[in-house]
Amino acid sequence: MAIVHDSSAVTVRKHQRSRPLFARLLSDYGQECVIVAAILLLLLIVGLYNPRFLSASNLNTIFAGNAYIAVAAIGMAMVIITGHIDVSVGALIGVLATISGTLAVSGYPVWVAWGAPVVLGMAVNCVVGWLVAYARIPSIVVTLGMMSILRGGLISITGGTWISGLPKEFMIAQWKPFGLPFPIIAMVVLTLIAAWWMRNFPFGRSLYAVGGNPEAARATGISSERRVLAVFVIHGAFAGIATILFATQLQVIQSTVPPNLELTIITAAVIGGVSILGGSGTVIGSTLAAILFATIGSALIFVNVSAYWLRAVIGGLILITVLADMIRRRPKK
């Protein structure tokens, strides 16, 4: 049986390689191709309407200024692929940014201020992951509770005060190695590494099995509990990295939770092609969707439309994407 399976798999791979490159891209990354086309179309149309839209400063705002959302969406995509969700990520980033900024202005080495959000993000999400995986509490319930704890604790302790006087060496998001903004480099590198890991490593590929059919995954010897716990910890690490990019963009950090940040991150993953039911999607799609949101938001301003319409546009995109996913999953007669 194993020989037949291996030979059929080889045949499938040969057939896939024999197809034209464009056909393979559409087959494997259809949603991602649509998002790329939408971004390019927006850049072209709005750029023709208002050339300032394509200025270097505005493009830097679109790509570098929103890279932290794309990085956070990488971890979120993994969580949703395994069949779960995290609505506390926005509150977590707000808390971690405050801790990081406080360490920086208190005279601690910058590597401590950078490393603390990553370590603490992993620690918090380790607790969340354990409650979801082993205590079997629904992830929406656990993360709603964690969101309330983090939001309430942050406001109670800091009073929403601003952290200023950040040291220059702390501002990693303002670095420009090779002439490119560091957030863009971090976003691209982390996305490619995560996509490569999920496509080529057994542990990464098993996340799709856990989210698509947990019972079948368990029958093949895959520990769903261990995978879920690990994914939440990884998600915490990406949230920590996103925090560093977020906290070092400006010269001050406001000790509050960024409004609607968790919804933006979740939406980036879903519109990027990650099924809200789990089991399918890519982190490349979530990163591209985060860029698309930033492009739409900027485009609305340059065509003199209220930026508040961005929420309506994103809401419509969510409904269309989820509906399309449900139709796609419907059994064919």
Secondary structure, DSSP 8 states (H G I E B T S, - for coil): -HHHHHHHHHHHHHHHHHS-HHHHHHHHSHHHHHHHHHHHHHHHHHHHH-GGGGSHHHHHHHHTTTHHHHHHHHHHHHHHHTT---S-HHHHHHHHHHHHHHHHHTT--HHHHHHHHHHHHHHHHHHHHHHHHTS---HHHHHHHHHHHHHHHHHHHHTT-EE----GGG-GGG--GGGS-HHHHHHHHHHHHHHHHHHHSHHHHHHHHHHH-HHHHHHTT--HHHHHHHHHHHHHHHHHHHHHHHHTSSS-EESS--TTHHHHHHHHHHHTT--TTSS---HHHHHHHHHHHHHHHHHHHHTT--TTHHHHHHHHHHHHHHHHHHHHHS---
